[in-house]
Amino acid sequence: MHKVLFPAVLALITLALASVSIGKETSDDACPGAIQTNCTTCHDTARICAKLDTPGADWTTTVRIMGERGNLSAEVQETVLTCLTTSADSKKQLCPTQTP
């Protein structure tokens, strides 16, 4: 019984850990909403779209400062940063008239 139980438990643990890491990824579908919810309270979308070519390191500083001003959690700041620096599809959804 132990020979069967151990691999089954190990498989369940592996699946659980995989689902946790998958849950931390930011989907392209979630990005426009995250930016709309957390950034457009103070900034209009046109301003954000005009700055989308900003290098990632600059976004890191900007998101940290804006996050502190807006009392955004570290998790929300990380989501917004990921959306602004890596998600081309979400940029197209947020700024459909902007040319690449």
BELGI-V421710 format. One record per backbone hydrogen bond with DSSP energy under -1.0 kcal/mol. NH is the residue of the N-H (numbers start at 0). CO is the residue of the C=O. E is the energy in kcal/mol with one decimal. If there is no record, write none. Layout:
nh: [NH & NH]
co: [CO & CO]
e: [E & E]
This chain:
nh: [4 & 5 & 7 & 8 & 9 & 10 & 11 & 12 & 13 & 14 & 15 & 16 & 17 & 18 & 19 & 20 & 21 & 22 & 24 & 30 & 33 & 34 & 35 & 36 & 37 & 38 & 39 & 41 & 42 & 47 & 48 & 49 & 51 & 53 & 58 & 59 & 60 & 61 & 62 & 63 & 64 & 65 & 66 & 67 & 68 & 69 & 71 & 76 & 77 & 78 & 79 & 80 & 81 & 82 & 83 & 84 & 85 & 87 & 90 & 91 & 92 & 93 & 94 & 97]
co: [0 & 1 & 3 & 4 & 5 & 6 & 7 & 8 & 9 & 10 & 11 & 12 & 13 & 14 & 15 & 16 & 17 & 18 & 21 & 26 & 29 & 30 & 31 & 32 & 33 & 34 & 34 & 38 & 38 & 43 & 44 & 45 & 48 & 50 & 54 & 55 & 56 & 57 & 58 & 59 & 60 & 61 & 62 & 63 & 64 & 65 & 66 & 72 & 73 & 74 & 75 & 76 & 77 & 78 & 79 & 80 & 81 & 85 & 86 & 87 & 88 & 89 & 90 & 94]
e: [-2.6 & -2.1 & -1.4 & -2.6 & -2.7 & -2.3 & -2.1 & -2.4 & -2.3 & -2.4 & -2.4 & -2.5 & -2.2 & -2.3 & -1.7 & -2.0 & -2.2 & -1.9 & -1.1 & -1.1 & -2.3 & -2.7 & -2.8 & -2.9 & -2.1 & -2.7 & -1.1 & -1.3 & -2.3 & -1.5 & -3.1 & -2.0 & -1.1 & -2.2 & -1.8 & -2.1 & -1.5 & -2.5 & -3.3 & -1.9 & -2.5 & -2.9 & -2.6 & -2.0 & -2.1 & -2.5 & -2.9 & -2.5 & -2.3 & -2.1 & -2.7 & -2.6 & -2.5 & -2.4 & -2.4 & -1.6 & -2.3 & -1.0 & -1.8 & -2.0 & -2.0 & -2.6 & -2.8 & -1.4]
